[in-house]
Amino acid sequence: MPRTTDNKVTSALLEFADATTAHGVPRAVGSFSVVRKIFWSAFFAASLAYFLYQASTLFNKYFDYPVATDVSVKFATIDFPAVTICNLNPIRLSKLKTAGGEFSSYLSDSDTAAPSSSPASRRKRDGESNQGDVPEYDVDWEDSYQPQEEKGEGHEQLRKRREAGSSADSSDSSSSSSAGSSSSSDSSSSYDSPSYYGGGWNSDYDGDLSSSDNEEYNEEFQLVKNFSSLILELNRTSRISMGHQYQDLILECAYNGRACSKKDFRLILDEKYGNCYTFNSDKVSLRKVKDPGPGHGLQTTMYIEQDEYVPAVTPAAGVRVVIHQPGEWPFPAEEGFDVGPGYSTSVGLQVTTIQRLGGKYGNCTDGRDKDNLYPGKLKYSTKTCWYTCFQRLLAKECGCGSRFIPLPEDIPACPVPVNFCEDFWTKEMRGGHIWCDCPPSCVDNTLSVTFGFSEWPADSYEASLRQKLSKIDKKVAEKLQTSYDARRNLLKLTVYFEQLNQQTISESPAYGVENLLGDLGGQLGLWVGVSVMTVLEVVELIVDIIQILLSKAKRSTKTTDISGQT
């Protein structure tokens, strides 16, 4: 029952105002002086208004979902990364001599006249001798990227769009190819007459192409680019058979003190470096590191076959190395480092794990919601997402895909030389004018690298090395008769963890519900003097008012019934 004697709402309000613990209200109601009533009422209203302003600021801060960065270091067993190794020379010289065709122009010394800087429209090489050669590699490779032959209705439509859009350019370029020589300006002639290439391209485009975009490429850069274009026109079997083979490149391998072999590597065919071999590529059966130091890492002895280098297009000798996460697709042309012969190169690693919250706290993904054009169950990365976006854009606008990055199996390759459509959209992507939804991964492992170099092999070790090589590969041992031959063809690479202290950088909510309630309570107590007890007093007041109103309603009903009976 309500405490009021006359069952009036006014009485309940006055009783609450007189007894409440909210500061200022009893003063405003109970003061006998009118001036004081006005003063305390105005001051209470002003304090309440300022509290509401502060409360809105706190709510805005909460719904911004800020994050705090926490750094922790702990001793842990670490996953060993994937190591991809590519010879800097993509095609063996002995195989290039048997290829014939336009490859013959690359067999001269670098001091002679350079080959044609514009490959123009290349003829198909299905009938050439290199296509019919028996591959010199084992067919039991577990290749992570085996594109299918051109088939399917969708693929055929893309191919027809590409050929229809480039028919005019191909006739011009084929005539320049038959002439046997052309300048680098020929390769840019297709830019002078834009064509509709599969839809979406406006020939009246009047965008800003800077003068540097229209200048001719450096001669050596153009030479290597055209050579890569020729290689990419070969079928996959020929490209693999012409490249450096595993049994020739990696003479000796050990991991954690135990011998490793070809079955521990996976073949990846790269657009620039040809045959690449990835150690620990499978993210399912990861190798764990339990002890630091070179003896517990990956140790390889490699033979780079400098006699097989193409003089005109391979200016440096050695291998390209990419250290990445297992399951990620490597991009040797854009990441990694070179290791030269005649040295023992040690690569010390330290791992840092970055954990992002995602969701309402930030934009990150685990890759499950992202479509990936590249084969297999690859680990999500921003780069593979970007290339997927780029290839889909070219397929939509030009009817083909760029052949200078991994080409998905369902998209035909754009012709060479690079046409105006591909060139335009490439510049648009690189200029940031095309948006791709490629957020960072929610969990990233980044590796910091420390390099060490020493001359190898040492003079005192050469005799022992030759004895070891004679047991591994007698042909290689016969070719390395002098110290000069050994130091120009052999290298040693060691990849290991310097320490097993794993640094973790993680995100956590910087302002949660408990922070919001604490700040609201502090502001209420500071400006209004309200606490949880005051809230209960308000609840009690509401209950009393409801009871009073219900009691009045009942009396009114009874009065109506009595009047009706009378």
N, C-alpha and C positions, 0 to 999 in steps of 0.2 A: 504494500500500500504506500502511496506517496506520503511524504512527510508534511505536505501542506495541509492546512486545516480547512481552507475554503475551496479546495479543488480547482484553483485558478492557475492558469499557465503563468500569469504575471507573478504570482507569489512564488512559483517554482524558480523562475528566472532570477527574482530578487534574492531568494535564499542561496542560489548557486553563486551569484555575483558577490554576495557577502562572505561566503565561506570558501571560495575557490582558492587554490594555491597559485594560480596565475597572477604574477605580480602586476600591480597597477589597477586591475579590475575592482578589487574591494575598495581601494582608495577612491576610485571614480564614483562608485555607487554609495559608499558609506559616509563620504565627507559631507559635513553640514554647510560648508562654504561653497557657493556656486562657482567662484573662481577656481577653487581647487578641483571641483568636479570637471570643469572644462579643461584645466591643465592636465590632469591625469588621463582624461579621455583622449585628448589630442596626442599626448605622449605615447599612450598605448597604441593608438591607430598608426602613428608614425613608425613605431618599432615593429608592428605587425607588417606594415607595408615593406619596410626594409628587409624583414625576414623573408617575405615572399619573393623579393628580388634575388636574395642570396640563394633561396631554394631553387629558383629557376636556373641559376648559374650552375649549381651542383648537379641538377638533373641533366643539363646539357653536357657537363663534363662526363657524367656516367655514360650517356648514350653516344659519346665519341669513342668509347671503348679503347682507351689508351692502354699501351702495353709497357711493361718494364723488362729490361734485359738483365738476365742473370748469367753470370759466368762461374762455372765450376770446373775443377780439375780433379780427375780421379785416375787411379791405376786400374787398367782394364785390359782384357783380351781384345785385340783389335782385328777387324777383318782386313786381310791383305787386298790391295787394290788390283785392278786389271792393268796389265802392261801390254801395250800394242807396239810392235816393232816393224818398221818398214825400211827397206833399202832405199836410199835417196835416188837410186837409179831405177826407173819403173820397168824398163824393158832391157833384156839382155842383148848385147850387140850381136852375138852370134845368131840369135833368132831374128834380129832386125835385117840381117844380110839375106836371109831366106824369104823375107816377107815380100820383097819386090815393090812394085808400084811406086807411090810417092814417098815411101820410106827410104828409098835409095838415095834421095837428096840429102838425108841426114847422116850419111855414112862418111862424108868428107870431113877433113880436119876443120877445126874452128877457124883456122887462118884463111881458108878458102872462101869462095863466095857462099853466102848463107843461102839456105833453101828458101823457097817461096814463102813470103810472109803471110800469104793469104791462101788457105787450103781450098777456098771456094766450095763448091758443092761436090762432095766426095762420092765416087761411085761405090756401089756395094761390092764387098770383097768376098762374097760367098763362094766365088769360083776361083779365088787366088790360092796359091800353094799353101799359104800359112793356115788357111781354113781347113785344109784336108789333112794337115799334119796330125800325127797321133800325139795327144797331150803327154808332156813329160812330168806329170804330177800324179800323185795317187788319187784315185777317184773316191776314196773313202773319207775324204775330209768332211767334217761336220760343218758345212758352210752355213753361216748365219744369214746369208742373203742370197737367195737363188731366185731371181726374177723369172717369171714364166715367159713362154714365147708370146708374141703378139697375137692375141685372140680375144674373143668376146665382143659383144655388140658395142659396149661402151668404149672399149679400146679402139675399135675400128672407126667409130665416129670421130674420136679425137685425131686419129691418124689422117682421116679424110679432110678434116678441118685444117690440120697443119699443112697438108700437101696443097690444098686449094688456096690457102693464103700465101704460100711461098712459091707458087708456080712461076710467077714473073721473075722473082729474084733468083730462083734456081737456074733458069735458063741463062741469065746473064753471068752468074758465077761459074756455071759449067764451061762456058766459052772461055772465060779467063783461066780456068784450070787447064783446058786443053792447050792453051798458049804456052804453058810451062813456066811462066814467071809473071809476077805481079808485085806491086809495091804495097806497103801497108795501107795506103789510101784506098786500095780496092776493097779491103775488108770493111771499110766504113761507107762504101758506096750505097749499101742497102739502107743506110740511115738517111740518105738524101731523098729517098722516095718512099715515104711511109705507106704501108699497105694495111688493109683490114686483115687482121690475122686471127681468125677464129672468133671474132665478135668482141665488142667492148672497147675498141680502139678508134678514136676519132682522128682522122687524118689531118684535121684542121687544128690539131693541138699546137698551142703557142706558148708552151711552158718555158721556164727559165732553164736553159741548158748552158752552163757556164763554159767559158772558153777552154778550161782545162778538160772538160768532158769531150770536146771535139778535137783535141790535139791527138796526134798519132802516138801510139804506144812506143815505149822503149823497144829497140830492136830485139834485144835478148828476151824481154818479157813476151813479145809477140811470137818469137820463135818457139819458146817453151809452150805457149798457149796453143799454137797451131799443132805442135807435136802431140799434145794431149788430146786435141780434137781428133787427130788421126787414130790414136790408140782407142779412143772411145767408140769409134765406128766398127771396131772388130767385135766379133761375138765373144761371149764370156769365156768360152773354152779356150779360144786362142789367146786372150789376154792373160789368163792364168798360166798357160803353158809357156808364154814368152817371158813372163816375169821371173824373178829370182825365187828358187824353190827352197822350202824349209830345210831339207837335208843339206843344201849348200850354204845357206845363210847361218843357221844356228848349229854350230859344231858341238857344243857342250852346254848342258843346262843342269842346274841344281837348285832345289828349293828346300830351305831348312836343313841343309846338309844331305838331302836325298836327291838322287838323280831324277830328273823329269825328262819327258820325251815328247814326241810329236802329238801324242794323244792329249797332252796338257795344253795344247795350243789350238786356236780356231782361226781358220783362214777368213780374212776380210779383204775384199777387192776394193781398193780405194781408187778414186777417179784421178788422182795425181801421182801417187806412189806405187800403184799396182798392187802386187801381193803384199799384204800385211798379216802379221801373225800375233794373235792376242792370247796372252797367258792369263789364266784365271778369269775367263770371260763369263762363266756361268754364275749368275747371282743366286742360284739354288744351292749348289755345293761349294760354298765359300771356304777358302783357306784361312785359318785363324793364325794370328801371330801371338805367341806366348812368351817369346824372348826377343829383346832388341839386339841389334848388331848385324853386321854384314853376313856373318855365318848363318843367320836364321832368315835371311831374305832370299831374293831371286838372284842367282849368279849365272851369267851366260857368256860364252865365248863365241864370237861371230866372225864370219869370213865374208867380206863384202864383194869380192870378185871385181876388183877395179878394172881388170882387163875386159870385163863385159860392159863397161860404162859407155854410153853413147856420148861421143865427144862434144857435139854441138849443143846438147840440151841438159847435161848434168855437170854443172860447174864445181860442185862440192862432192866429197867422198865421205861416206859414213852411213849412219842409219838415223831415221826419225823415230823418236820415242814419245808416246803419249801415255801418261799415267792417269787413269780415270776409274770411276766406280764400276764394279762388275754389273753387267746388264746395260750399261750406257753405250750408245753408239759413238765410237771415236771419230774425230775429224782432224786427221794429221795435218791437213793443209792449213788449218787455222790455229791449232793448239799443239803443245808439245815442245820438244827441243831436239837439237841435233847432237849426235855423239860421233866424234871422228876417230879414224883408225890410229894405231900406235899409242893408245892411251888406255888405261884402266879408269873408267869413270864410275864413281860411286855416287849414288843418289840417296841421301838420307831424308826420311819422311817424318812428318808430324801431322797428326790428324786433328781437325777441329770440326765438331758436329754442330750444325746450326738447326735449331728446332723452332719453327714458327707456329703460332697458334692457329691462324686461319679463321675461317668463318666470319663472325662479326668483328673480330679483332684484326683482321688483315686479309690480304688477297694472296693465298697460296693454294697449292693443290698437291695431291698425291698421284695425279696422273690418271686416275680411274675415269674421270669425266672428260678426258682429252682423247681425240682421235689421232692416232699415230700412223702415218703412211709407211713407216719403216718396219721391217719384218721382225717377227719374234716378240716375246714378252719383254721388251726393253724397259729399262728403268726410265721414268720420265725425267726429262731435262728441258730447260728453256730453249736450248739450241735445236734439239730434235723437233720441238713444237714449232719453232720459228721456221725451220726448213719445210715442215709439213705445210704450214700456212703459205709459204712462198711457192712451193710446187703446185699447190691447189690453185693459187692465184694465176700462175702461168698456164695451167691446164684450162682454166675458165676463160682467160682473156686471149691466149695465144694458141690453145689447142695442143700444147706440148709442155715438157718440163726441162729445166736446166740440166745439162749433162755434166756440169762442173761441180755439182754436189750430188750425193747419193740419190739416184733416180728410182722412185718407186716402181713396182712392177706393172702397175696398171696405167702408167702414163708414158706415152712415147717421148723420145728425146727430141729437143728442138734441133733444127739443122745448123750446120756451120757454113759460112761465118754467121756470127750472132746477128739475127735480124732486128729490125727496129722495134718490134713489139716486145721481144724479150729484153732488149736493152732498156727500153723505156720503163717497164715495170720493175726491173732490177733497181734502177735509180730511184724509183718511187719508194720501194721497200727500204732501201738503204738510207734514204733521206728522211724516213720516219713519217711519210705521208700515208702509209697503209697501216691500219691498226690490226695487230694480231693478238688474240687473247692467250698470252703465254706468261702466266704468273710464275713466280719462283716456286720451287718445290718446298713442301712443308718440312721436309727433313733433308738437309744437304750435308755431305761430308766433304770438306775442303782440305786439301793437302798442301802444306808448306814444304818446300823442297830446298835442300842444301846440297850443293855440288862439290865434289872433290875429284881432282885429276892427278894421275901419276903416269910417267912414261912406262909403256908396257909393250912387249915383254922386256924384263931386265936382261942385261947381257948374260948374267950367270944362269938365267932361267931358260934361255933359248934352246939349249940341248935337250933339257927335260920336256919342253913344249913340243919339240919336233918328234920326240919319241911318243908322246901322248897323241899327237895328231896322226902319226903313222898307224896307230891302232884304231883311231876314229875314222879317218878318211885318208887313204894312201895317196889319192890323186891330189888332194890339197897339200899334203906334206911334201910331195914332189915339186909342187909349184913354189913352195916357200923355202928355197935353198939358201937365201941370204937374209941378213938382218933387215935389209932395205925392203925386200919382198914381204917379210913378216909385218913390218911396221906400217906398210901402206895398205895392207889387206886385213889385218886382224885387229880386233878391239875386244875389250872386256867390259861388261856392264853389270853393275851390282845395284839392286834396288832393295832397300831395307828400312826398317823403322829405327830411328835413333833412340827413342824411349817409348814406353807404353803408357805415358801419361796422356790421357785423352781429355782434351779441353772441350767443354760443351757450352755453347752459347744458346740459351733458351729464352723464350718469351713467356711472360706470365701477366695476367690482368693487373694493371697498375691501379685500377679503381673499381673495386667490386661493390656488391650490395652492402657488405658490412661497412665499407668506407663511407658509402652514401648515407646509411642510417646514422653512423657516428657523427658525420658532419651536420646532418639535419638536426640531430639532438643537441649538438653544441650550439648551433645558431638559435634554436628555439630557447635554450636555457639562457643564452646571452642577451637576446633582444626582447623576449616575451616572458621568460621565466617559466616556461612550460616544461614538464617532465612527463614520464609515463603515468604517474599518479594523476596529473592534471587531465590526461586523456581519459582515464577511468572516470574522473568526475564528470567529464562531458558525456560519456556514455551513460552514466547514471542519470544525468539531467534529461537526456533523450528518452530513457525508459520512463522516467516520471511523467514527462509531457505526454507520452503515448498512453499511459494509464489514465491520466486526467481526461484526455480526449475520448478514450473508450468509455470511461465512466459517464461522461456527459452524453455520449451517444445512447447508452443504455437507458439513462433517465429520460431522455427525450422520447425513446421508443415506448417506454412504459406510460408516459404521460399521454401519448397519442392513443394507446390502446384503451386507457381509462376513459378518455374523452369519447372514443367511438362507442364504448359500451353504454355510456350515459345517454 
